[in-house]
């Protein structure tokens, strides 16, 4: 993803990056250089939005026990 720098030194953070980081209008962001010399953009509060998988963790409830599964697989009643 490429973007242009304005004459004021401003850039637009691409929408895909804003969505990934949960950045909204008024959000504070931090820039840092990592060990490899690459620039990293992150939320300045240090939090990361919940992953799309994490929000579904634990909603299925308890399932059948191992013995119950084995009985179903074997066709036992």
N, C-alpha and C positions, 0 to 999 in steps of 0.2 A: 504494500500500500504506500503510495507516494502522495505527498502533499507539498504545497508551495509555502515559502516563507514570505510574509508581507514585508513592506518597507519598515514597519514597526517591529519586526522580529517575531511576529505572531504566526502560529500555525493552527490549522484546524485538525483536531484529533479525529481520525476516521470513525464513523458510526460503529463499525464492528468492534473497535477497541473500546469506545465509550460503553457499549453494551456489555462487553466482557468484564470490564472493571466496575460497572455500575456507576459510571460518572454521569451526573445530571447537571443542568445549568446551576451554577453557583458552587459546584463541588470543587474542593481544593485538590490539586495534584502535585506530586513531587517528582523531580527528575534527579536521577543519580547515574553514576557510571559504575558498571559492574567490574568484576575482576578481569574480564576479557576486553575491557575498554568500550563496551557497548552501552548506549544510553537506555535507561529503563524508565518508563513512565508508570507511576503507581499512585494509588489514592494516598493522600498525605496522612490520613488517619490510620494507615497501616492495615485496614481491614480489607478482606476480599469478599466479594459477594458469594453466596452459597452456590455450589455447582448445580447444574441442572439435574444431576443424579442424587445429590445429597438431600435435596428437599423431599425426595420420595423415600428415603431410608426409614424403615420401621413402620410403614403404613399398612403393610399386608397383614400384620398380626401374627400370632403363633400358628404354625402349621402342624400337620400331623407328626407324631413321633416316628422314630426310625422303625419301630416294630409295626406301627400302623401302615407305614409306606411299604414295608416288605410284604405285609399281608395283602395289600392292594395289588402289588406287582405280581404276586403269586396267584392271585385270583381267589384268595381265601375270603370267606365271609365272616 
